[in-house]
Amino acid sequence: MTMRKISANKITDTVRQLFLDISVYLPKDVSEKIKIASKSEKSITAKNILKQILENAKISSNEKIPICQDTGTAVVFLEIGQNVNITGGNLTDAINEGVRQAYVKGYLRKSIVSDPLERKNTNDNTPAAIHTEIVPGNKLKISVISKGGGAENMSQIRMFPPSTSKEEIKGFVIDTVKKAGANACPPLVIGIGIGGNFDTVTTLAKKTLLRNLNSHNKNKIYKNLENELLTEINKTGIGPMALGGKTTALAVLIKTAPTHITSLPVAVNIQCHANRRKFRII
């Protein structure tokens, strides 16, 4: 396969538009899940909150204003074909320029500080958190997520021993959701990584948030675990915005990876109900 050239400017333009889009438009699969939940909720308060979420999304779409005031950390997942040649600039710079343009020109809240202790704002929401994977082919897939601080702060990782039971893992996930309470703006989307090591399991968990909410893990064991966890989490009664109800989570999504014989890492990356994400292949 011959090399294919993709310009840095095209990458910048694509990243800019993706972040502008996800800040304003609620994903279709998310809105569908919320509509279904609003019809099945028995709690009047929960039903009204879900309807307000949908009304908020309608206003956001019509007025072209952000779904939420926390427009998040810019997270970018790249799948770069090994036969792709980036021309006219540096890939990382191109991505950050796209983020910069989106957040400055779109009047999105800038939430990134250049140093965790000095707390000086970068004023353009850069740098993005970039995850890169080299894949076969000559195309570039760019997937983006806006990750709000409230949900991200409630995420957890635990390094379990390999003797850990499925029930213990479920207990850890459910306990994480309970501790999150209202802070993560439920109903939630819950990404779970199992396997890998300390640094990769959290990326697994975050990457699951790119999946369609109606999808399931292809492995029957983990598909069943997704369903079991969703059922049990929705039995907690936390409900929309933690004001009670049976819609605490919209989906539970699991991604796994091989791991060391002495390890069983599990990470839970919690996402708010908006679950702002989108991808484009160029």
Residue pairs with C-beta under 8 A, 6 or more apart in sequence:
1 83
1 137
1 138
2 83
2 138
3 83
3 84
3 85
3 138
4 81
4 83
4 84
4 85
4 138
4 139
5 84
5 85
5 86
5 87
6 84
6 85
6 86
6 87
6 140
6 282
7 86
7 87
7 88
7 89
8 86
8 87
8 88
8 89
8 90
8 91
8 93
8 94
9 88
9 89
9 94
10 282
11 86
11 91
11 94
11 95
11 98
11 140
11 142
11 282
12 94
12 95
12 97
12 98
12 101
13 98
14 98
14 142
14 280
14 282
15 76
15 94
15 95
15 97
15 98
15 99
15 102
15 142
15 144
16 98
16 99
16 101
16 102
16 105
17 102
17 280
18 98
18 102
18 142
18 144
18 278
18 279
18 280
19 74
19 98
19 99
19 102
19 103
19 106
19 108
19 144
19 146
20 102
20 106
21 278
22 144
22 145
22 146
22 276
22 277
22 278
23 66
23 67
23 71
23 102
23 106
23 108
23 146
23 276
24 60
24 61
24 64
24 65
24 66
24 67
25 57
25 60
25 61
25 67
26 57
26 60
26 61
26 67
26 274
26 276
27 275
27 276
27 277
27 278
29 212
29 213
29 214
30 189
30 213
30 250
30 273
30 274
30 275
31 54
31 57
33 213
33 250
33 251
34 50
34 53
34 54
34 187
34 250
34 273
35 54
37 50
37 187
37 247
37 250
38 47
38 50
38 51
38 54
40 246
40 247
41 47
41 50
41 240
41 245
41 246
41 247
42 245
42 246
43 239
43 244
43 245
43 246
45 239
45 240
45 243
45 244
45 245
46 239
46 240
46 243
46 244
46 245
46 246
46 247
47 245
49 239
49 240
49 241
49 243
49 245
50 187
50 240
50 247
53 240
53 273
56 67
57 67
59 65
60 66
60 67
66 108
66 109
67 274
67 276
68 148
68 185
68 272
68 274
69 109
70 109
70 111
70 148
70 149
70 150
71 103
71 108
71 109
71 111
71 125
71 146
71 148
72 111
72 145
72 146
72 147
72 148
72 149
72 276
73 111
73 112
73 125
73 128
73 129
73 146
73 147
73 149
73 152
74 99
74 102
74 103
74 125
74 126
74 128
74 129
74 144
74 146
75 128
75 129
75 131
75 144
75 145
75 146
75 147
75 206
76 95
76 99
76 128
76 129
76 130
76 131
76 142
76 143
76 144
77 131
77 133
77 142
77 143
77 144
77 145
77 207
77 210
78 91
78 95
78 130
78 131
78 132
78 133
78 140
78 141
78 142
78 143
79 133
79 135
79 140
79 141
79 143
80 132
80 133
80 134
80 135
80 140
81 134
81 135
81 136
81 137
81 138
81 139
81 140
82 134
82 135
82 136
82 137
83 137
83 138
84 137
84 138
84 139
84 140
86 94
92 130
95 128
95 130
96 126
96 127
96 128
99 124
99 125
99 126
99 127
99 128
100 124
100 125
100 126
102 108
102 125
103 109
103 110
103 124
103 125
103 126
104 110
104 124
108 125
109 125
110 121
110 122
110 123
110 124
110 125
111 121
111 125
111 149
112 121
112 122
112 125
112 126
112 127
113 119
113 120
113 121
113 122
114 120
114 121
114 122
129 147
131 203
131 207
135 141
139 281
139 282
140 281
140 282
141 279
141 280
141 281
142 279
142 280
142 281
142 282
143 210
143 277
143 278
143 279
144 277
144 278
144 279
145 206
145 209
145 210
145 276
145 277
146 276
146 277
147 206
147 271
148 185
148 272
148 274
150 183
150 184
150 185
150 272
151 180
151 183
151 184
151 185
151 188
151 270
151 271
151 272
152 269
152 270
153 183
154 176
154 179
154 180
154 183
154 184
154 270
155 176
155 202
155 205
155 267
155 268
155 269
155 270
156 172
156 176
156 267
156 268
157 198
157 201
157 202
157 265
157 266
157 267
157 268
158 172
158 265
158 266
158 267
159 198
159 263
159 264
159 265
160 168
160 169
160 172
160 263
160 264
160 265
160 266
161 262
161 264
162 261
162 262
162 263
162 264
164 264
166 225
169 194
169 225
169 266
170 225
170 228
170 229
170 232
172 266
172 268
173 190
173 192
173 229
173 233
173 252
173 266
173 268
174 229
174 232
174 233
174 236
176 268
176 270
177 188
177 190
177 233
177 236
177 238
177 248
177 249
177 268
177 270
178 236
178 238
180 186
180 188
180 270
181 238
181 242
182 241
182 242
182 243
184 270
184 271
184 272
185 241
185 272
185 273
185 274
186 238
186 239
186 240
186 241
186 242
186 247
186 248
186 249
186 272
186 273
187 239
187 240
187 247
187 248
187 249
187 250
187 273
188 248
188 249
188 250
188 270
188 271
188 272
188 273
189 209
189 213
189 249
189 250
189 251
189 253
189 270
189 271
189 272
189 273
189 275
190 229
190 233
190 249
190 251
190 252
190 253
190 268
190 269
190 270
190 271
191 205
191 206
191 207
191 208
191 209
191 253
191 255
191 268
191 269
191 270
191 271
192 205
192 208
192 229
192 252
192 253
192 254
192 255
192 266
192 267
192 268
192 269
193 200
193 201
193 202
193 203
193 204
193 205
193 206
193 207
193 208
193 254
193 255
193 256
193 257
193 265
193 266
193 267
193 269
194 201
194 204
194 222
194 254
194 255
194 256
194 257
194 264
194 265
194 266
195 201
195 204
195 256
195 257
195 258
195 259
195 264
195 265
196 203
196 204
196 257
196 258
196 259
196 265
197 259
197 260
197 263
197 265
198 265
200 257
201 257
201 265
201 266
201 267
202 267
202 269
204 255
204 256
204 257
204 267
205 255
205 267
205 268
205 269
206 269
207 255
208 253
208 254
208 255
208 269
209 253
209 269
209 271
209 275
209 277
210 277
210 279
211 253
213 250
213 251
213 253
213 275
214 251
215 253
216 223
216 226
216 227
217 223
217 225
217 226
217 253
217 254
217 255
217 256
219 256
222 254
222 256
225 254
226 251
226 252
226 253
226 254
227 252
229 252
230 249
230 251
230 252
233 248
233 249
233 252
234 246
234 247
234 248
234 249
235 246
236 248
237 244
237 245
237 246
237 248
238 244
238 245
238 248
239 245
239 246
239 247
239 248
240 247
240 248
240 273
250 273
250 275
259 265
